[in-house]
Structure formats: structure tokens, C-alpha cells
Amino acid sequence: MDKLPITRGGFQALEQELTRLKSTERPAIIRAIAEAREHGDLSENAEYHAAREKQGFIEGRIKELESILSRSEVIDPAKLSGSVKFGATVDLIDEDTEEKRSYQIVGEAEADIERGLLNMRSPLARALIGKEEGDSVEVNTPGGQRSYEILAIRYA
């Protein structure tokens, strides 16, 4: 099985989510199911069916998190340097709009574009990997072709 690269922060966040699901969410949904059963006929009990559906979601997410964590390989970006690679925080400027952005290249499990965490398999991350400060990259996006210049590369 392939190892999944992940940052220390991403690994800890997934561990915290798993702990919360097991210690808080799972017991709460079990109580909700028991309470809904007390209301009688289960065939027409919307509360029961909603609770069972939520239980399925929680159990699925627990299995997913356990799988991700067991296959994860924690990589410390602070020990890296040089060209853009996993863990790098890259400051970019859009060559057309002059808009500046900063992204950290992370694994799939911790990617969150709203927080500047860019999936290493995304088109932009793939275009950036291996590049140096001052390089320009062309990226095909859903909105069309974009050009970015790398202003800075940091490993923290």
C-alpha cells in the first residue's frame, strides 16, 4: 500500500477529528437511536431513520480516517529546502491580475483551498513542483489558462 504524505499539523487534525467522532459523536448518535426507538413503530419514525443515516456517515468517516492515518507518512517541511516540493509554502502572483496568493502544498487528506492548503495532485501544485523562485508557470484551470510567477518559497 502506498504511503500518503501528510504534514504534522494535518496528521494531528485528522487524529483530533477521529477522537471526536469516537468519543463524542458516536455515543451521541447511539443515544439518539435508542431514544427514537422508544417512540414506537420504526417504519414511520423519521427521527430513527435520520439517526441511522447519521450513524452510517459517522462510521464511514471513522473507517476512512483510520485508513488514512494508518497509511500516512508524516513529513516535516522545516527539514526541506530548495525548489518547490511537498510541504512548501509558495507565494505567487497572478501575471494577469497582479493578485498575490500563498499556498502550502499538502496531501489530499488535509487539502483545503479556502485555508491556502493546496492538494499536491491539483493542476497548480503539479505545475509548481520542481520550480524555483522567479519561475513562471502556466496552469490550465476551469476558468482558462493562468500564468503565475513564484515570488518566494518557504519551508516552515
C-alpha positions as CSV (number, residue, x, y, z in Angstrom):
1,M,0.0,0.0,0.0
2,D,1.3,3.4,-0.9
3,K,2.2,5.8,1.9
4,L,0.2,9.1,1.9
5,P,2.4,12.2,2.6
6,I,1.0,14.5,5.2
7,T,2.3,17.3,7.4
8,R,2.4,17.0,11.2
9,G,-0.4,19.6,11.5
10,G,-2.6,17.7,9.0
11,F,-2.0,14.4,10.8
12,Q,-2.8,15.9,14.2
13,A,-6.0,17.5,12.8
14,L,-7.2,14.1,11.4
15,E,-6.3,12.4,14.7
16,Q,-8.4,15.0,16.6
17,E,-11.3,14.5,14.3
18,L,-11.1,10.7,14.8
19,T,-11.0,11.1,18.5
20,R,-14.0,13.5,18.5
21,L,-16.0,11.1,16.3
22,K,-15.3,8.1,18.5
23,S,-15.7,9.8,21.9
24,T,-18.5,12.4,21.3
25,E,-20.3,11.8,18.0
26,R,-20.6,8.0,18.1
27,P,-22.1,7.8,21.7
28,A,-24.4,10.7,21.0
29,I,-25.9,9.0,17.9
30,I,-26.3,5.7,19.8
31,R,-28.3,7.6,22.4
32,A,-30.4,9.3,19.7
33,I,-31.1,5.9,18.1
34,A,-32.2,4.4,21.4
35,E,-34.4,7.4,22.1
36,A,-36.0,7.3,18.7
37,R,-36.7,3.5,19.2
38,E,-38.7,4.3,22.3
39,H,-41.2,6.3,20.1
40,G,-42.6,3.1,18.7
41,D,-43.1,2.0,15.1
42,L,-39.7,2.2,13.4
43,S,-41.2,2.1,9.8
44,E,-42.6,5.6,10.1
45,N,-40.2,7.0,12.6
46,A,-38.3,9.9,10.8
47,E,-36.1,10.5,13.8
48,Y,-34.9,6.9,13.9
49,H,-34.1,6.9,10.1
50,A,-32.3,10.2,10.3
51,A,-30.2,9.0,13.3
52,R,-29.4,5.7,11.5
53,E,-28.3,7.6,8.4
54,K,-26.1,9.9,10.5
55,Q,-24.7,6.8,12.2
56,G,-23.7,5.4,8.8
57,F,-22.0,8.6,7.9
58,I,-20.1,8.7,11.2
59,E,-19.0,5.1,11.0
60,G,-17.9,5.6,7.4
61,R,-15.8,8.6,8.3
62,I,-14.2,6.8,11.2
63,K,-13.2,4.0,8.9
64,E,-11.9,6.5,6.3
65,L,-9.8,8.4,8.9
66,E,-8.4,5.2,10.4
67,S,-7.3,4.1,6.9
68,I,-5.7,7.5,6.1
69,L,-3.9,7.7,9.4
70,S,-2.6,4.1,9.1
71,R,-1.2,4.8,5.6
72,S,0.2,8.3,6.4
73,E,3.8,9.3,6.3
74,V,4.4,12.5,8.3
75,I,6.8,14.8,6.5
76,D,8.3,17.8,8.3
77,P,8.6,20.7,5.8
78,A,11.0,22.5,8.1
79,K,13.7,19.9,7.2
80,L,13.3,20.7,3.4
81,S,14.7,23.4,1.2
82,G,15.3,24.3,-2.4
83,S,12.8,24.1,-5.2
84,V,9.1,23.6,-4.7
85,K,8.1,20.2,-3.3
86,F,5.6,18.7,-0.8
87,G,5.3,20.9,2.2
88,A,6.5,24.1,0.6
89,T,4.6,27.4,1.1
90,V,4.7,29.2,-2.2
91,D,3.9,32.9,-2.7
92,L,2.6,33.5,-6.2
93,I,1.4,36.5,-8.2
94,D,-1.1,36.1,-11.0
95,E,0.7,37.6,-14.0
96,D,-2.6,38.8,-15.5
97,T,-4.4,40.3,-12.5
98,E,-1.4,41.1,-10.2
99,E,-3.3,39.3,-7.4
100,K,-0.9,37.7,-4.8
101,R,-1.7,34.4,-3.2
102,S,0.1,32.0,-0.9
103,Y,-0.4,28.2,-0.8
104,Q,1.1,25.3,1.1
105,I,1.4,22.1,-0.9
106,V,-0.1,19.3,1.2
107,G,-1.5,15.8,0.9
108,E,-5.1,15.1,-0.3
109,A,-6.4,14.4,3.2
110,E,-5.5,17.8,4.5
111,A,-6.1,19.9,1.4
112,D,-8.4,22.9,1.9
113,I,-8.1,25.6,-0.7
114,E,-10.0,28.1,1.5
115,R,-7.2,27.9,4.0
116,G,-4.5,28.0,1.4
117,L,-3.7,24.3,1.6
118,L,-3.3,23.1,-1.9
119,N,-3.7,19.4,-2.8
120,M,-0.3,18.1,-4.2
121,R,-2.2,16.4,-7.1
122,S,-4.0,19.6,-8.2
123,P,-3.0,21.1,-11.6
124,L,-1.5,24.2,-9.9
125,A,0.6,22.1,-7.4
126,R,1.8,19.8,-10.2
127,A,2.9,22.8,-12.2
128,L,4.7,24.3,-9.3
129,I,6.6,21.2,-8.1
130,G,10.3,21.4,-9.1
131,K,10.2,25.1,-9.9
132,E,12.4,27.8,-8.3
133,E,11.8,31.4,-7.1
134,G,11.3,33.7,-10.1
135,D,10.0,30.9,-12.4
136,S,6.7,31.3,-14.3
137,V,4.2,28.5,-14.5
138,E,1.3,28.1,-16.9
139,V,-1.8,26.3,-15.5
140,N,-5.0,25.1,-17.2
141,T,-7.8,25.9,-14.8
142,P,-11.6,25.6,-15.2
143,G,-11.6,29.3,-15.8
144,G,-9.0,29.0,-18.6
145,Q,-5.2,29.3,-18.9
146,R,-3.5,31.2,-16.0
147,S,0.1,32.3,-15.5
148,Y,1.8,32.7,-12.2
149,E,5.2,33.8,-11.1
150,I,6.8,32.3,-8.0
151,L,7.7,35.1,-5.6
152,A,9.0,33.1,-2.7
153,I,9.3,29.5,-1.4
154,R,9.3,28.8,2.3
155,Y,9.6,25.6,4.4
156,A,8.3,26.1,7.9
